[in-house]
Amino acid sequence: MLKIVSATTPEDLEIFRTLVREFSDWALKTFHPDEATPPPAFSGLEQELASLPGKYGDPDGALVLALVEGDVVGSIAGFRHDAHSTEVTRLWVRPTGRGHGVGKALVAHFVSLSQNKGYKRIVLRGHRGMTAAHKIYREAGFEMIDGPAEFPTIRDIALAMQKDIA
């Protein structure tokens, strides 16, 4: 049985840190195997994780975990992007959780949380190679956009998407 929960306790936050590190290890090995210095998207990661909940805390943000039969299999997070928008990030489903709708459930839960917080739009950016995640977002109603000036994209490796939720 799939269960989606907010990560609020110190134990939850440590599990979230573990998942983000798993994701970053996977992303670096998959998309940047020959780079000695991590790309900007990963600069300051350990500082971010040490300060959790940080920008992901209430009332503006969210840290969420997915559990299947009590085992943590995924995560998603978000933070205030601007006065009316939240930025979704850190979607990760462990290999053991894939193929069971975990990513879809996490995105749907995040959309609902964002609506309840009064946001009107959700934005995201991601590596162009993360096609499985992009498919989940598209199926949830996200559309490709050109990143505005305050939401830069590096066009050869990154893309931007949004979903209006108001």
Residue pairs with C-beta under 8 A, 6 or more apart in sequence:
1 68
1 69
2 66
2 67
2 68
2 100
2 101
2 102
2 105
3 66
3 67
3 68
4 64
4 65
4 66
4 67
4 105
4 106
4 109
5 12
5 64
5 65
5 67
6 12
6 62
6 63
6 64
6 65
7 13
7 15
7 16
7 53
7 63
7 64
7 65
7 75
8 53
8 63
12 63
12 65
13 52
13 53
13 63
15 65
15 72
16 52
16 63
16 65
16 75
16 77
16 90
17 49
17 52
19 65
19 72
19 74
19 75
19 90
19 92
19 94
20 45
20 49
20 75
20 90
20 92
21 49
22 92
22 94
23 75
23 90
23 92
24 38
24 42
24 45
27 42
27 127
27 130
28 35
28 38
28 42
30 129
31 127
31 129
31 157
32 38
32 39
38 45
41 127
48 54
52 63
53 61
53 63
54 61
55 61
55 79
55 80
56 62
56 63
56 77
56 78
56 79
57 63
59 117
60 79
60 80
60 86
60 117
61 77
61 78
61 79
61 80
61 86
62 76
62 77
62 78
62 86
62 110
62 113
62 114
62 117
63 75
63 77
64 75
64 76
64 77
64 106
64 109
64 110
64 113
65 72
65 74
65 75
66 72
66 73
66 74
66 75
66 76
66 93
66 97
66 102
66 105
66 106
67 73
68 97
68 100
68 102
71 96
72 94
73 93
73 94
73 96
73 97
73 102
74 91
74 92
74 93
74 94
74 97
74 102
74 103
74 106
75 90
75 91
75 92
75 106
76 88
76 89
76 90
76 91
76 92
76 106
76 107
76 109
76 110
77 88
77 89
77 90
78 86
78 87
78 88
78 89
78 110
78 113
78 114
78 122
79 86
79 87
79 89
80 86
80 87
81 87
81 123
81 151
82 150
84 119
84 120
84 121
84 166
85 119
85 120
85 121
85 122
85 123
85 162
86 114
86 117
86 119
86 121
86 122
86 123
87 122
87 123
87 124
87 125
88 107
88 110
88 114
88 122
88 123
88 124
89 124
91 103
91 106
91 107
91 133
91 136
93 102
93 103
93 106
103 132
103 133
103 136
104 136
104 139
104 140
107 136
107 137
107 140
108 140
110 122
111 122
111 140
111 163
111 165
114 122
114 165
115 165
115 166
119 165
119 166
120 164
120 165
120 166
121 162
121 163
121 164
121 165
121 166
122 142
122 162
122 163
122 165
123 145
123 151
123 160
123 161
123 162
124 137
124 142
124 160
124 161
124 162
125 147
125 151
125 153
125 158
125 159
125 160
125 161
126 133
126 134
126 158
126 159
126 161
127 157
127 158
128 156
128 157
128 158
128 159
129 157
134 159
134 161
137 161
137 163
138 161
140 163
141 163
142 161
142 162
142 163
143 161
143 162
143 163
144 159
144 160
144 161
145 160
145 161
145 162
146 153
146 160
147 153
147 158
147 160
151 160
153 159
153 160
